[in-house]
Amino acid sequence: MYTVKSVGVLSVAKIMGLIYGCLGLIVAPVFLLIGVLGSLAGQQKTSFAGVFGIAFAVLMPVLYGVMGFICGALGGLLYNLFAKLVGGFELELDLRPADSLAPYPIVPPATPSI
């Protein structure tokens, strides 16, 4: 067993920011659709809901990314603090070479005898 004693706070923050930014891209069309439907459904037929929905859909990946970065940094800091107190994640690693992980046995070709 190997124990992860600490993590790089900035590396965790960058990865979490990118992951949450991608999640924002996935969720943004939902808000875009809600905004467009909201502008069409009202009695007054104002375009405020549509403009708000479009602006929020464009800003959502950025907002999600920033929040993911901040939460990743806080999570990394908390992990390092708690890992010092109670220990870190325990990992079991397979240290076999990558070429021995073939899905089927590799048999070398037969060499003709002379």
Residue pairs with C-beta under 8 A, 6 or more apart in sequence:
1 90
1 91
1 92
2 90
2 91
2 92
2 93
3 87
3 88
3 89
3 90
3 91
4 83
4 88
4 89
4 91
5 83
5 84
5 88
6 79
6 80
6 83
6 84
6 88
7 76
7 79
7 80
8 76
9 73
9 76
9 77
9 80
10 73
10 76
11 76
12 72
12 73
12 75
12 76
12 79
13 69
13 70
13 72
13 73
13 76
14 69
14 72
15 72
16 68
16 69
16 71
16 72
16 75
17 65
17 66
17 68
17 69
17 72
18 65
18 68
19 68
20 64
20 65
20 67
20 68
20 69
20 71
21 61
21 62
21 64
21 65
21 68
22 61
23 64
23 68
24 60
24 61
24 62
24 63
24 64
24 65
25 60
25 61
27 60
27 64
28 57
28 58
28 60
28 61
29 57
31 53
31 56
31 57
31 60
32 53
32 54
32 57
33 53
34 53
35 49
35 50
35 51
35 52
35 53
35 54
35 56
35 57
36 50
36 53
36 54
38 49
38 50
38 53
39 45
39 46
39 47
39 48
39 49
39 50
39 51
39 53
40 50
42 49
79 88
83 89
